[in-house]
């Protein structure tokens, strides 16, 4: 996988997990504050789309993941 693919997989997993932990009807509900993490991931996706720079992609490159085309 390339960095841009992994960024989307990680962001999707973070969103789904934080929703599962933050929505009261969920069987693994922990706290509604997890919804703030969902918003944080969404804001970062929006920022990376507008600025063409993503911190997660930079971190993945430093860890040796192949850059996307």
Contact map, one row per residue, 1 for C-alpha under 8 A:
111011000000000000000000000000000000000000000000000000000000000011000
111111000000000000000000000000000000000000000000000000000000000011110
111111100000000000000000000000000000000000000000000000001001100011110
011111110000000000000000000000000000000000000000000000001000000000110
111111111000000000000000000000000000000000000000000000000000000000010
111111111100000000000000000000000000000000000000000000000000000000000
001111111110000000000000000000000000000000000000000000011000000000000
000111111111000000000000000000000000000000000000000000000000000000000
000011111111100000000000000000000000000000000000000000000000000000000
000001111111110000000000000000000000000000000000000000000000000000000
000000111111111000000000000000000000000010000000000000000000000000000
000000011111111100000000000000000000000000000000000000000000000000000
000000001111111110000000000000000000000000000000000000000000000000000
000000000111111111000000000000000000010010000000000000000000000000000
000000000011111111100000000000000000110010000000000000000000000000000
000000000001111111110000000000000000000000000000000000000000000000000
000000000000111111111000000000000000000000000000000000000000000000000
000000000000011111111100000000000110110000000000000000000000000000000
000000000000001111111110000000000110010000000000000000000000000000000
000000000000000111111110011110000000000000000000000000000000000000000
000000000000000011111110010111110100000000000000000000000000000000000
000000000000000001111111010011111110000000000000000000000000000000000
000000000000000000111111110010110010000000000000000000000000000000000
000000000000000000000111110011110000000000000000000000000000000000000
000000000000000000000011111010000000000000000000000000000000000000000
000000000000000000011111111110000000000000000000000000000000000000000
000000000000000000010000111110000000000000000000000000000000000000000
000000000000000000011000011111000000000000000000000000000000000000000
000000000000000000011111111111100000000000000000000000000000000000000
000000000000000000001101000111110100000000000000000000000000000000000
000000000000000000001111000011111100000000000000000000000000000000000
000000000000000000001111000001111110000000000000000000000000000000000
000000000000000000000100000000111111100000000000000000000000000000000
000000000000000001101100000001111111110000000000000000000000000000000
000000000000000001100110000000011111111000000000000000000000000000000
000000000000000000000000000000001111111100000000000000000000000000000
000000000000001001000000000000001111111110000000000000000000000000000
000000000000011001100000000000000111111111000000000000000000000000000
000000000000000000000000000000000011111111100000000000000000000000000
000000000000000000000000000000000001111111110000000000000000000000000
000000000010011000000000000000000000111111111000000000000000000000000
000000000000000000000000000000000000011111111100000000000000000000000
000000000000000000000000000000000000001111111110000000000000000000000
000000000000000000000000000000000000000111111111000001000000000000000
000000000000000000000000000000000000000011111111100000000000000000000
000000000000000000000000000000000000000001111111110000000000000000000
000000000000000000000000000000000000000000111111111111000000000000000
000000000000000000000000000000000000000000011111111111000000000000000
000000000000000000000000000000000000000000001111111110000000000000000
000000000000000000000000000000000000000000000111111100000000000000000
000000000000000000000000000000000000000000000011111110000000000000000
000000000000000000000000000000000000000000000011111111000000000000000
000000000000000000000000000000000000000000000011101111101000000000000
000000000000000000000000000000000000000000010011000111111100000000000
000000000000000000000000000000000000000000000000000011111110000000000
000000100000000000000000000000000000000000000000000001111111000000000
001100100000000000000000000000000000000000000000000011111111100000000
000000000000000000000000000000000000000000000000000001111111110000000
000000000000000000000000000000000000000000000000000000111111111000000
001000000000000000000000000000000000000000000000000000011111111110000
001000000000000000000000000000000000000000000000000000001111111111100
000000000000000000000000000000000000000000000000000000000111111110000
000000000000000000000000000000000000000000000000000000000011111110000
000000000000000000000000000000000000000000000000000000000001111111000
111000000000000000000000000000000000000000000000000000000001111111100
111000000000000000000000000000000000000000000000000000000000100111110
011100000000000000000000000000000000000000000000000000000000100011111
011110000000000000000000000000000000000000000000000000000000000001111
000000000000000000000000000000000000000000000000000000000000000000111
